């Protein structure tokens, strides 16, 4: 039932439960037992190599571009970030730092398996994100943030994750995917 139909029913004096009775929640789509192949930009997501995030920038584990990683994070109080995070989460959350190297300038996509907060940092500069979204249905990719990056070394700072592990992948965005 559309919102305006509910409002009209309520305005007519109908009890709220009567107005809501015709409104069905759309169930989440069930994922198939064998998921469809991911688009080329996400092909490295299922690989999931094991990494441990660093408590400091100089201890950041190295991500391989285009390859997914199952990252073990640290309790927030144990993490010192190179650049102050705008969203730290709570002391009960998890975070850490990961390093990656960009060789070619372009747009890079950070894919996450949860709704953690991230910053991409080069030196002392927090990079500005240029796009946000969600991964393909049934992929396990919960959040995507894109950045336009130049060649150099970067840190991926993760904060506010409610679990001690997180799926992460940094990959260049192909021209076909836009």
C-alpha atoms as a printed R data frame, in Angstrom:
    type eleno elety resid chain resno       x       y       z
1   ATOM     1    CA   UNK     A     1   0.000   0.000   0.000
2   ATOM     2    CA   UNK     A     2   1.398   3.415  -0.925
3   ATOM     3    CA   UNK     A     3   2.138   5.978   1.806
4   ATOM     4    CA   UNK     A     4  -0.572   8.272   0.524
5   ATOM     5    CA   UNK     A     5  -3.159   5.471   0.823
6   ATOM     6    CA   UNK     A     6  -2.191   4.930   4.462
7   ATOM     7    CA   UNK     A     7  -2.404   8.679   5.110
8   ATOM     8    CA   UNK     A     8  -5.860   8.809   3.481
9   ATOM     9    CA   UNK     A     9  -7.054   5.845   5.554
10  ATOM    10    CA   UNK     A    10  -5.788   7.451   8.754
11  ATOM    11    CA   UNK     A    11  -7.357  10.806   7.806
12  ATOM    12    CA   UNK     A    12 -10.700   9.037   7.349
13  ATOM    13    CA   UNK     A    13 -10.540   7.913  10.971
14  ATOM    14    CA   UNK     A    14  -9.523   4.298  10.354
15  ATOM    15    CA   UNK     A    15  -7.438   2.771  13.159
16  ATOM    16    CA   UNK     A    16  -3.698   2.616  12.433
17  ATOM    17    CA   UNK     A    17  -3.676  -1.190  12.322
18  ATOM    18    CA   UNK     A    18  -6.405  -1.139   9.647
19  ATOM    19    CA   UNK     A    19  -4.477   1.393   7.605
20  ATOM    20    CA   UNK     A    20  -1.320  -0.716   7.832
21  ATOM    21    CA   UNK     A    21  -3.026  -4.057   7.159
22  ATOM    22    CA   UNK     A    22  -2.650  -3.846   3.386
23  ATOM    23    CA   UNK     A    23   0.992  -2.826   3.552
24  ATOM    24    CA   UNK     A    24   3.234  -5.840   2.911
25  ATOM    25    CA   UNK     A    25   6.961  -5.669   3.524
26  ATOM    26    CA   UNK     A    26   8.998  -6.841   0.571
27  ATOM    27    CA   UNK     A    27  10.985  -9.861   1.748
28  ATOM    28    CA   UNK     A    28  14.716  -9.890   1.141
29  ATOM    29    CA   UNK     A    29  15.604 -11.818  -1.987
30  ATOM    30    CA   UNK     A    30  16.917 -15.271  -1.161
31  ATOM    31    CA   UNK     A    31  20.383 -15.923  -2.483
32  ATOM    32    CA   UNK     A    32  20.835 -19.038  -4.615
33  ATOM    33    CA   UNK     A    33  22.899 -21.936  -3.278
34  ATOM    34    CA   UNK     A    34  25.340 -21.320  -6.115
35  ATOM    35    CA   UNK     A    35  25.652 -17.562  -6.564
36  ATOM    36    CA   UNK     A    36  25.976 -16.040 -10.009
37  ATOM    37    CA   UNK     A    37  29.520 -15.116 -11.055
38  ATOM    38    CA   UNK     A    38  30.534 -11.631  -9.970
39  ATOM    39    CA   UNK     A    39  31.164  -8.880 -12.529
40  ATOM    40    CA   UNK     A    40  34.816  -8.601 -13.593
41  ATOM    41    CA   UNK     A    41  35.516  -5.670 -11.222
42  ATOM    42    CA   UNK     A    42  34.668  -7.917  -8.259
43  ATOM    43    CA   UNK     A    43  36.260 -11.176  -9.455
44  ATOM    44    CA   UNK     A    44  38.917 -11.057  -6.711
45  ATOM    45    CA   UNK     A    45  36.395 -10.714  -3.881
46  ATOM    46    CA   UNK     A    46  35.861 -14.447  -3.191
47  ATOM    47    CA   UNK     A    47  39.624 -15.096  -2.882
48  ATOM    48    CA   UNK     A    48  39.783 -13.737   0.705
49  ATOM    49    CA   UNK     A    49  43.403 -14.096   1.788
50  ATOM    50    CA   UNK     A    50  43.922 -13.772   5.548
51  ATOM    51    CA   UNK     A    51  45.442 -10.509   6.839
52  ATOM    52    CA   UNK     A    52  45.800  -8.823  10.201
53  ATOM    53    CA   UNK     A    53  45.260  -5.059  10.331
54  ATOM    54    CA   UNK     A    54  47.968  -2.957  11.896
55  ATOM    55    CA   UNK     A    55  47.509  -1.051  15.139
56  ATOM    56    CA   UNK     A    56  49.580   1.780  13.626
57  ATOM    57    CA   UNK     A    57  50.408   2.949  10.098
58  ATOM    58    CA   UNK     A    58  53.919   1.488  10.250
59  ATOM    59    CA   UNK     A    59  52.462  -1.942  11.086
60  ATOM    60    CA   UNK     A    60  49.783  -1.921   8.373
61  ATOM    61    CA   UNK     A    61  49.434  -5.181   6.449
62  ATOM    62    CA   UNK     A    62  49.710  -4.895   2.679
63  ATOM    63    CA   UNK     A    63  46.638  -5.410   0.503
64  ATOM    64    CA   UNK     A    64  47.058  -6.804  -3.000
65  ATOM    65    CA   UNK     A    65  44.961  -4.741  -5.412
66  ATOM    66    CA   UNK     A    66  42.112  -6.735  -6.905
67  ATOM    67    CA   UNK     A    67  42.278  -9.518  -4.302
68  ATOM    68    CA   UNK     A    68  39.817  -9.870  -1.438
69  ATOM    69    CA   UNK     A    69  41.111 -10.164   2.098
70  ATOM    70    CA   UNK     A    70  39.507 -11.452   5.293
71  ATOM    71    CA   UNK     A    71  41.022  -8.930   7.699
72  ATOM    72    CA   UNK     A    72  41.323  -9.497  11.428
73  ATOM    73    CA   UNK     A    73  40.786  -6.143  13.109
74  ATOM    74    CA   UNK     A    74  41.848  -4.878  16.523
75  ATOM    75    CA   UNK     A    75  39.743  -3.487  19.367
76  ATOM    76    CA   UNK     A    76  39.374   0.270  18.805
77  ATOM    77    CA   UNK     A    77  41.323   1.283  21.950
78  ATOM    78    CA   UNK     A    78  44.402  -0.539  20.573
79  ATOM    79    CA   UNK     A    79  44.453   1.404  17.261
80  ATOM    80    CA   UNK     A    80  46.338   4.639  16.528
81  ATOM    81    CA   UNK     A    81  45.439   6.126  13.142
82  ATOM    82    CA   UNK     A    82  47.812   8.132  10.921
83  ATOM    83    CA   UNK     A    83  45.017  10.656  10.308
84  ATOM    84    CA   UNK     A    84  42.159  11.295  12.704
85  ATOM    85    CA   UNK     A    85  39.045   9.380  11.683
86  ATOM    86    CA   UNK     A    86  35.823  11.404  11.495
87  ATOM    87    CA   UNK     A    87  33.837   8.322  12.561
88  ATOM    88    CA   UNK     A    88  35.655   6.228  15.154
89  ATOM    89    CA   UNK     A    89  32.874   3.957  16.309
90  ATOM    90    CA   UNK     A    90  32.741   2.905  19.944
91  ATOM    91    CA   UNK     A    91  35.389   1.375  22.208
92  ATOM    92    CA   UNK     A    92  33.568  -1.956  21.693
93  ATOM    93    CA   UNK     A    93  34.122  -1.760  17.901
94  ATOM    94    CA   UNK     A    94  37.100  -2.891  15.819
95  ATOM    95    CA   UNK     A    95  39.463  -1.208  13.364
96  ATOM    96    CA   UNK     A    96  42.988  -0.982  12.055
97  ATOM    97    CA   UNK     A    97  45.163   0.086   9.140
98  ATOM    98    CA   UNK     A    98  46.014  -1.596   5.846
99  ATOM    99    CA   UNK     A    99  48.452  -0.423   3.181
100 ATOM   100    CA   UNK     A   100  48.183  -0.538  -0.608
101 ATOM   101    CA   UNK     A   101  50.172   0.774  -3.545
102 ATOM   102    CA   UNK     A   102  48.710   2.510  -6.587
103 ATOM   103    CA   UNK     A   103  50.838   2.322  -9.748
104 ATOM   104    CA   UNK     A   104  48.423   3.795 -12.319
105 ATOM   105    CA   UNK     A   105  46.312   6.908 -11.734
106 ATOM   106    CA   UNK     A   106  42.568   6.334 -11.795
107 ATOM   107    CA   UNK     A   107  39.456   5.505  -9.834
108 ATOM   108    CA   UNK     A   108  39.793   2.838  -7.158
109 ATOM   109    CA   UNK     A   109  36.981   1.013  -5.385
110 ATOM   110    CA   UNK     A   110  37.138  -0.028  -1.738
111 ATOM   111    CA   UNK     A   111  34.667  -2.874  -1.147
112 ATOM   112    CA   UNK     A   112  33.701  -3.900   2.383
113 ATOM   113    CA   UNK     A   113  31.742  -6.835   3.741
114 ATOM   114    CA   UNK     A   114  30.135  -4.647   6.438
115 ATOM   115    CA   UNK     A   115  29.172  -1.039   7.057
116 ATOM   116    CA   UNK     A   116  32.466  -0.026   8.710
117 ATOM   117    CA   UNK     A   117  33.842   3.496   8.392
118 ATOM   118    CA   UNK     A   118  36.917   4.001   6.221
119 ATOM   119    CA   UNK     A   119  39.374   6.676   5.200
120 ATOM   120    CA   UNK     A   120  41.988   6.417   2.470
121 ATOM   121    CA   UNK     A   121  45.062   8.388   3.504
122 ATOM   122    CA   UNK     A   122  48.184   9.421   1.599
123 ATOM   123    CA   UNK     A   123  50.814  10.912   3.881
124 ATOM   124    CA   UNK     A   124  48.771  13.155   6.186
125 ATOM   125    CA   UNK     A   125  46.034  13.797   3.612
126 ATOM   126    CA   UNK     A   126  42.648  12.119   3.875
127 ATOM   127    CA   UNK     A   127  41.440  11.510   0.326
128 ATOM   128    CA   UNK     A   128  37.962  12.659  -0.702
129 ATOM   129    CA   UNK     A   129  35.587   9.933  -1.808
130 ATOM   130    CA   UNK     A   130  33.863  10.389  -5.172
131 ATOM   131    CA   UNK     A   131  31.148   7.698  -5.086
132 ATOM   132    CA   UNK     A   132  29.344   5.405  -2.639
133 ATOM   133    CA   UNK     A   133  27.184   2.340  -3.100
134 ATOM   134    CA   UNK     A   134  26.481  -1.295  -2.330
135 ATOM   135    CA   UNK     A   135  27.843  -4.449  -3.929
136 ATOM   136    CA   UNK     A   136  25.987  -6.811  -6.233
137 ATOM   137    CA   UNK     A   137  23.138  -8.771  -4.616
138 ATOM   138    CA   UNK     A   138  24.240 -11.950  -2.829
139 ATOM   139    CA   UNK     A   139  27.938 -11.036  -3.164
140 ATOM   140    CA   UNK     A   140  28.709 -10.381   0.491
141 ATOM   141    CA   UNK     A   141  29.800  -6.839  -0.429
142 ATOM   142    CA   UNK     A   142  27.902  -4.481   1.868
143 ATOM   143    CA   UNK     A   143  29.559  -1.134   1.149
144 ATOM   144    CA   UNK     A   144  31.556   0.420  -1.693
145 ATOM   145    CA   UNK     A   145  33.451   3.706  -1.624
146 ATOM   146    CA   UNK     A   146  35.381   5.022  -4.640
147 ATOM   147    CA   UNK     A   147  38.361   7.374  -4.763
148 ATOM   148    CA   UNK     A   148  40.320   9.044  -7.588
149 ATOM   149    CA   UNK     A   149  43.960   8.232  -6.761
150 ATOM   150    CA   UNK     A   150  47.371   9.065  -8.192
151 ATOM   151    CA   UNK     A   151  50.395   6.737  -8.002
152 ATOM   152    CA   UNK     A   152  51.780   6.284  -4.514
153 ATOM   153    CA   UNK     A   153  51.453   4.530  -1.185
154 ATOM   154    CA   UNK     A   154  48.129   4.711   0.688
155 ATOM   155    CA   UNK     A   155  46.666   3.605   3.984
156 ATOM   156    CA   UNK     A   156  43.158   2.247   4.308
157 ATOM   157    CA   UNK     A   157  42.003   3.118   7.814
158 ATOM   158    CA   UNK     A   158  39.059   1.068   9.086
159 ATOM   159    CA   UNK     A   159  36.995   2.032  12.141
160 ATOM   160    CA   UNK     A   160  33.663   1.268  13.718
161 ATOM   161    CA   UNK     A   161  33.311  -2.334  12.585
162 ATOM   162    CA   UNK     A   162  31.122  -4.290  14.988
163 ATOM   163    CA   UNK     A   163  32.902  -7.612  14.296
164 ATOM   164    CA   UNK     A   164  36.577  -8.508  14.649
165 ATOM   165    CA   UNK     A   165  36.847  -9.584  10.992
166 ATOM   166    CA   UNK     A   166  35.965  -7.766   7.790
167 ATOM   167    CA   UNK     A   167  36.046  -8.618   4.098
168 ATOM   168    CA   UNK     A   168  38.012  -5.923   2.227
169 ATOM   169    CA   UNK     A   169  39.107  -5.409  -1.362
170 ATOM   170    CA   UNK     A   170  40.709  -2.433  -3.102
171 ATOM   171    CA   UNK     A   171  40.649  -2.588  -6.909
172 ATOM   172    CA   UNK     A   172  40.806  -0.263  -9.875
173 ATOM   173    CA   UNK     A   173  37.463   0.522 -11.474
174 ATOM   174    CA   UNK     A   174  37.465  -0.569 -15.091
175 ATOM   175    CA   UNK     A   175  36.336   1.838 -17.801
176 ATOM   176    CA   UNK     A   176  33.445  -0.488 -18.705
177 ATOM   177    CA   UNK     A   177  32.118  -0.437 -15.145
178 ATOM   178    CA   UNK     A   178  32.397   3.348 -14.906
